[in-house]
Amino acid sequence: TRLLKYKLISYRLLLSFLCLSNFYQEKDPLFWNTWAQHTLKNALTLQKLNQNTAKNLILFLGDGMGIPTVTAARILKGQLSGQSGEETQLEMDKFPFVALSKTYNTNAQVADSAGTATAYLCGVKANEGTVGVSAAAVRSQCNTTQGNEVTSILKWAKEAGKSVGIVTTTRVNHATPSAAYAHCVDRDWFSDGEMPAEAVQAGCKDIARQLFENIPNIDVIMGGGRKYMFPKNQSDVEYPGDKKHFGTRKDGRNLVEEWTNRMKNKKAQYVWNKRELLSVNPNNVDYILGLFEPGDLPYNLERNTETDPSLTEMVEVAIKILRKNPRGFYLLVEGGRIDHGHHEGKAKQALHEAVEMDRAIGRAGLITSIYDTMTVVTADHSHMFNFGGYTPRGNTIFGLAPMLSDVDQKPFTAILYGNGPGFKVINGLRENVSTLDYQGTNYQAQSAVPLRMETHGGEDVAVFAKGPMAHLLHGVHEQNYIPHVMAYAACIGQNRDHCMSSGGASSLSPALPSLAALLTLTRLLC
């Protein structure tokens, strides 16, 4: 213990020295010129494009992770390491190609997570509130489902013989993951218990049921949403006395039991806590169903590290199972609670969720290769979140601006929301934030307009890409372009013609690293 404390103190002293060193270096133009020249040399290496065939595809989706969230998460990541933060690199910052994605839905200027998921998973823009159906389908109108179904890149990958997986911090039948497998005119039809009787009678299926029926044998499913899989009033395995976590299904089906029975002759495992997940030997498991909460997973800041897996832990197990397939895999990873933190006006929760997703991106990069794995990081939409106020370098991202308002003479935090639950007036005046714990985990940042739940933002979001054909993600694109690029890179779906030469062999370069790349990697790691 004493040795560990000594090492921690030494590490902190080293960080302090490096930060102080950078402070003095930044005063010298040579520092900036050298850094820029190094960046330029790296950029010049990108002229030789990676045109390999992508054996593997990974999409990291930060729900609600607009560009201001990315910037603030970068600063937070640095500050958590004892740095000032602004100069820090997120894992996604290291990706060589960046584009902007236009997020609007066919019937909404400011999008929701369902219509956007249909765009970046199925390649077709759609109406808000609908998943896996075209814009001809109308929200909540069951009879507009049939004939308007659209398929996802997860299905294209499965049909091509690849393994496929879904990992999320929300419910596995929430808006983002459901567009990968479901065709539903209402994102809120989690189970038949949430559906109107007439929709059930008309033959529409709830999303949880479609998870197990539409695409047989999805190899990896991890997230929350346990209660939607069990009969109504059946108690939960983790919270047996809490009625709000009881099963919701009116049809009496136990979807977990059905899955277990169907997979009994395969190397399949159902897990519901971290201990069970981390005890899985990926070499002995081909299929995994992990349902870790009745609803969404807890925020990372509130996670029980003994019982609740982190997004990084789930992603690592998922990739180790999926990568055994010689034909490769497709994996959708959602950092879904970034969005929830923002909706609640709780910026600290949202930003720590974004940092955790970035950690998962880094872990995925360590156990895959850029030579045969295309990785894309993006968001479905933004939020009414921002930060400003002329804060000085190194100002804690959750701190105060350095001046008082010149109107009401009160302090204000750098982070603010355009609307949301943080709007508070006391005796006709704006609340004095200096009297509050404005750096607290669940502090609700002040907002300009009072709403019970903060709303999405309508601006473009970033798309970060690396690996085979990543250069095709550039400039400003419609959001539905994303799965078309990924399918093209992997030669799946409707993008196959370019992959075959006249002799029937792949015309794309083999996924082998160059000697120079190996030497560069060795230098970086050593």
N, C-alpha and C positions, 0 to 999 in steps of 0.2 A: 504493500500500500504506500509506504514511504517513497519507494522508487517510482511508483506511478505518479505520485504527487510531484516529485522532482522533475519527471519528464514533462508533465503538463505545464509546470512553471517555466521550464526551459523553452517549451514550444511557444508559450505566450510571449516570452521575452524575445524570441526569434521573430515572431510575427510583428511585434512592436518595432523591432529594429528595422525590419524590411519595410514596414509602412513609413517609418521616419526617413529611411533611405530614399524611398520613392518620392516623399515630400520634397526632399532636396534635389533629387534628380529631375523632377518635373520643372524646376526653375531653369534648367539648362536646355536650350533648343536641341542639342545633340540627342537628348533622350527621346524627344518626339520624332525627330528625323530618322533616328535609327529604328524605332518601333515601326514607323510608317514604311520604311524601306524593307524591313523584314516582312511586313504584311503584303507589300507589293510582290516580293519574290514568291510568297505562297500563292498569291492570286495568279501569277504567271504560270504556275504549275497546272492550274485548272484548264489551261488551253488544250491540254490532252484530256479529252473527255472520257469518262467511264461509260463505255457502251456495251458492257457485259450484259448478259441476261441475268435478271434478278431472280435468283432461286427463292429468296425469302422477301417478304414485304411486311413492314411494320408501320402502322399508323398510330401516332400518339396524338390524342385529341384532348386539349385542355379546354374543358367546357367553360365558356365565358372568358377565356384568356386573351383579352384584347392587348394591343401593343402597350398601353400604359401599365397593364398588369405584368407583362414580360419585363419591362424596364424596372418596375418596383421590385419584382421578384429577384432580379439580378442584384440590385442594391442590397436587398435583404440577405441573399445568399452570401455576399461578401462580408456583410456586417456580422453574420453569424460565425464567420471565420476570423473575426477581429480586424477586418479591413474597413476602409471607408466605404467601399461597396460599389461605387460608380464604375470603377475600372475592371470589376470582376467579369468573368465570362461564364455564362450559363452553358450547359452542355449543348443546348440548341443553338447558342451563338456560334459554336464552332462548326456548324454545318456550312458547307461552301456555297449553297444556293438558297436564295430567299426570293419569295414572290409575295404578292398581295392577293387576297381572295375577297371577292364581292359576295356578301353574305345574304342579301335580300332573298325572301321567299317569293313565290309567284304572286302571292296576294298580300305581302307585307313588306314595307320598306325596312322596318326593324324586325329582324327574324326571331324565330324561336328555335329550340334545339331539335325539334322533330323534323321540320321541313329542311333544315340545314343538314341533318344527318342523312336524309334521303339523297341530298345533293352529293356530299363527299363520300358516300358509300355506294349509292346506286347509279350515280352519274346523271341524275335527272333532277332538275329543280322542282319543288313541290309546294303545296300550301302549308301554312303553319298548322301545327297540331297533328299532322298526318305522318305516318312512317311507312316506307316501302310501297307507296302508291304514287301515281302521277298526279299532276295538277288537275286532272279530270275528276279526281275523287274529292268529295266535299266532307269537311270535318264533321264527325259524329253521325253522318248519314250512311248507315250500314249498306244500303243498296247501291252505293256508288263504289264499293270495293271491287267487286268482281269485274274482271276485264281491264282493270287499271293498275294491276300489280306490276311492280318493277323489281328486278333482282339486284343483289348486291355483289360487290367484289369478293366478299367472303364466300358467297355461293359459287362465283366463277372460279375461285381458287380451289374449292372443294371438288368441283366437277373436273378440274385439271389434275386431280390426284394429290393435291397438297393437303397438309394438315392445317386446321384453322382454329383460331382461339379468340376469346373475348375476355378482357380483364377490365374491371371498372370499380371505382370507389362508390358508385351509386348502386341502385338495384339493377340486376342483370336484365330486367325488363323495362328499364327506364328509356327515355327518348333516344339517347345516342346509341346504345347497344342494340335496341330493338330494330332499328332500321337495317341492321345487318342480316336479319333473318325473318322479320315479321312483315305482314301487309295489313295495316290497320288504319282505319280512318280516324281513330282517336288515341292519342298517345297515353291517355289516362285509363285505358281499359287494361289495367295491369293483370287482373284476373276476372273471371266471370262475376265475381262479387262487386266489381266496380262498373259493370256494364248495365245499361238499361235492359229490361226484360225483353223488349221488342227486338233489340239487336241480337240477343242470344237466340231468340226464336227464329229470327231471319237467317240464322246460320253463320253469323260473324263469330270469329274466334278471338278469345282474349290473348294478350301478348305472351303471358307465361306459357300457355299451352302451345303456342306457335314456336316457342323456343325449342321445344322437344319434338315437334311434329314436322316442321317445314323443311329443315335441313337435317337429315338423319346424321347422328353421330358427330356433332360438333366436338372436336377433340378436347378443347379446354374452355371451361366456363367458370369464371370467378368473379365474385362481387357480393352484393347484398340481395335482398328481395325474397328471403326464405318464406315469409308468411303467405306469399301468393301461390306457393306450390302445394299447400296443405289444405285439407278440408276445413270448412268454417268451424270456428270454436275449438279446433285442436290446439293444445298448448304448445308453446315453443320450447325447444330443447334447451335453450340458454336462459330464457326468461319464463319459466313455467307458470309463474303466478301473475304475470302481467297481461291483462286481457287485450291491450292494444297491439300486442305482438302475436295474438292467436291467428290461426289460419283463416283465410278469407274465401276459399273456394266453395261456391254453392253446389257445384256438380259432384262434390264428395270425393273427387280424385286426389290421390297423393302422387304428385308428379315426380317427386324424388324417389319414392318406392318403385314407381313404374320404370324410371331411368335405371335404377339399380338392378331390377329384374331383367330388363332388356339387355344390360351390359354384362350380365353375370359370367358369360363365356368369353369375355374380353378382359384385357388388363385395365380395368376401370376402378376408380375409387371416388367415393363421396366424402368430403371433409367439411367441417363447419367451424373450425377454430385454427389458430396459428400453430399450435402444437401438432395437430394432425397434418396440416399442410407441410410443415417443415420436416415431418417424419417420412414424407413421400420420397421414394427413390425413383427419380425420373426414368431411370433405365428399366424399371419394372412396371411402369404405368404408361399406358397409351392414351387413356381418357381420364379426365378429372372434372368433377363438378364440385365447386367450392362455393358454398353459400354461408357467408360469415355473419350476417345480421338479418333480422326480420325485414328491416327496411334498408336505408342507405348505411354504408359503413361510417363510423364516427370520424369526425375531423382528425387529421393527423396529430394536432396539438392535444386532443382529448383521447387519443387512442390508448387502450390498455395494451402496452407492449408485450405483455405476457400472453394475452389471449387473442388479440386482433392483429392480423398481418398488415404490414405496410404495403403500399403500391409496389415499391421496389421488390419486396419479397415475393409478391404474387407474380410479378413480371419475370423474375429470375426462374421460378419453378415452371412457369408457362413455356418460356423459350427452351428450357432444357428438355421438356417433354416434346414440344413441337419439332425441334431441330433434328430429331432422330429420323424423320421421314426423308429419304434420299431425294424426293421431288421438291422438298422445301415446305414453306408454310406461309400463311397470312395471319397476322395478329393485330387485332384492334385493342388499343389500350386507352382508357379514358380516365383522366384526372377530373372526375365529375363534380367534385365538391368545391372547386374554385368558384364555380357558378353559384353554389348555395351560399358561400361566405359573402359574396357580393350582394346577392339578393337580400341578405339579412343586414347589410351595411357593416359587416364585420370584416374589415380589410385584413386584419391580422390573420384570421382563419384562412381567408382566400389566398393570401400570399404564401403562407406556409404550405398550403396545398400545392401551389405552383412550384415551390422549391422541391417538394417531395416528388412531383412528377419529373422534374428535371433530374433528380437523383436516379429515378427509374430509367430515364433516357440514357444516362451515363452507364448504368449497369448493363443495359441492353447492348450498348456499344462495345462493352468489354467481352461479351460472350457471342458476338456475331462479327461478321467481316464486311467492310464497305465494298469489297470486291464482288460479293454475291448477295448482299442484303441492301435493299432500298428502304431507307427510313425517312418518314415524313412526319413533321411536327406541325400542328396547326390548331386553330380554334374554330368553333362553330359560329361564334358571334362575340361581340365585345360587351362591355357594361358601362354604366354611367359613372365610372370610377376614374379619378385622376389625382395627380399630386403636383404641387407647385408652391408659389409663395416666396421665390428667391432664397430658398434654403441654402446654407453654406455647404461646402464639400464635407462629406462624412456625417452630415446631419442624420440622426436616426430616422429611418423611413417612416416610423410611426410618431415622430416628434412634431414640435410646433414650428411654424414659420418664424423667422427672426424678427418680425415686426408686429405691431398691433394693427388692427383695422383702423384706417383713418376716417371711418364713418362711425362705428360704435365703440371705438377705443378698447376693443377686447382682442385677446389672442385667438389664433386659429391654427388648426393642425394643417400640415402640408397635404395630407390625404383628405379629399373631400368627394362627395357624391353629388351628381346633378339632381338626383331625387332619391327617396328612400326613407327608412324609418328613423334616421338620425336627425331629422328636423325637430328642434325643440325651442319653444318660446317660453320664457319665464317673465311674468309681469310685462308682457308686450315686447320684451327684448330678447335677443339671441343669447342662448346659454353661454356662460363663461366656462370654456373647456378646461381652463387651468385648475378649476376646482374638482375636476374629474380624473379618473385613472385612464387617460387617453391612450396609454400604451398597453392597456389590459387586453387579454385574449378576446373578450367578447364586447369590447367597446364598439359602439355604433357611431361611425364618423358622421359629422354634420352633413346635412344635405340641403339643397336649395328649395326643394319642393317636398312636402310631406306625402309619403306613401307608406303603406304597411310593408310592401316589398319593393325594393329597388328594381328598376327595369334594365333590360338589355340596352346596349348601344348599337348604333347602326353603321359605324365606320368599318372600313376594310380591316381584315385581320391578316397576320403574317403567316406565311407557309415556309418552313425551313425544310431543306431536303439534302440528303447525302446518299451515296451509293449509285448503282447502275441507273443511268438515264435521269439522274437528279437534275441535270441541266435543263430538262424540259419544263421544270417549274421555275419560271422567271417572269418578270413583268407583272402585269395585273390581269387576273383571270377570273372568270366565273367560278364559283365554288364547285360546281359539278364537274369541272375539268379534272379535278384531283384523281378520282378513281380511274379515269381513262388513261392518265399518265402511268399510274402504278400498274395497271393491267398491261399496258404496252411494254413496260420494262420487264414484266414477268412472262410475257407471251401467253396471256390467259384472256378469257372473255372474247370479245370481238376483235382483239388486236393480236393476231397470230401470223398473218401473211408475211410480215417482214422478218419473222424468225426462221423461216425455212429457205434454204438455198435450193437450186434446181435438183441437187442430189438428195434432198430430204434431210440434210443436217442443218443444225443451227448456224446461221450466218453471222451471229453476233460473236464478239470476242469471248474466249474462255475466261472464266472468273479466276484468273491467277494473278497474284500480286507481282509487281515488278521488283527487281533487286533494289532500285532506288527507293521505292516505297517502303520496302522492308527495312532498309537502313535508316530511313527517316523515322519509322515507327520505333526502331530500336533506340534511337537517340531520345525520342520523346519519353519512352518508358524507363530508360536508364538515366 
